[in-house]
C-alpha cells in the first residue's frame, strides 16, 4: 500500500463527520441567536478535525504500545501495530497535528475575543487552557504509563470534549454566553459520541480484556454494555428534543426528527448482534446518523 494511503487509513477519516457534529450544532444554536460568524465556524471546524485526527494517531500508537492491537483485535488494521508506520513517524505526526490544533485553536480564540472593540482576556485564557486539556486528553487516552482509556474513563472524556465543550464551547465563541438549551444539545451530541466509543469497545471486548484494557464493556460485560448503549442513544434523542422544544417555534424546524428512526433501527441491530466483531459496521452507522441529525438541526436553526 502506498504510504499516503497508509496515513489516510491511520487518520481514520470515517470519524471526522462525528467530530464535525458538535461544531455544527453549536454554530447552529449561535445562528438561532443571530450571532453566527463564518470565520469562527471555519476555524472551529478545522480545529475539531485536527483534534480528532490527533486522537486517532495517538490511539493507533498507544494501543500498539500496550498490546491492545493484537491479532485478536477486530476492526480496521492499525498502522503502527502492522508495521506500516514506525513509532517515531507516528510520534512526529502526533506532534504536528497537536501543534497544528493548538495554532488553529489559538487563532480561533483571537477571532472570537480580540477582533471586537473590547478584548476578553478572561475568556481567551480559560478556553485556551481547555484547548490544551483537549490536546492532552487526546494523547493521554491510550499513551503513557497509566492511560485513562485503559481504566474505563474514556466515556467521560468523550462526553465532555465531543459533547459539552464542542457544542457549548463553540456557541460561547459566537455569543459569549451559555443557556440551558445549549447544554441540552451539547449533552445529546456527547451521548451519541460516547455511543460510538462504546460500540468500539464492545467490538474489541475480547482483545481489550486480554490486553488489560478495562473499558466499560470489559468491566460490565457485553449484555450490560448493550443496555448502557441503549441509554446513551435514547438519552441523546431526548436531550436534543429538549433543546428544540425551547428554541424552535415552527413545525418545519423539527425536521431533524426524520433521523430518529435511524437511531431506533441502529439500536435494534445492536440488540440483535450476539457476536462483538459484527458490531463494526454499526460504528459508522451511528456516527453518520449523528452527523445527519446535526445537519438537519442546523438547517432548522438557520430557518428560524
HUGIRA-V386252 format. One record per helix or strand of 2 or more residues. SS is the DSSP state (~ for helix, > for strand). FROM is the first residue (numbers start at 1). TO is the last residue. If there is no record, write none. Layout:
SS | FROM | TO
SS | FROM | TO
This chain:
~ | 3 | 11
~ | 13 | 32
~ | 38 | 66
~ | 79 | 82
~ | 87 | 113
~ | 121 | 140
~ | 148 | 151
~ | 154 | 175
~ | 180 | 203
~ | 205 | 211
~ | 216 | 220
~ | 222 | 247
~ | 251 | 271
~ | 276 | 303
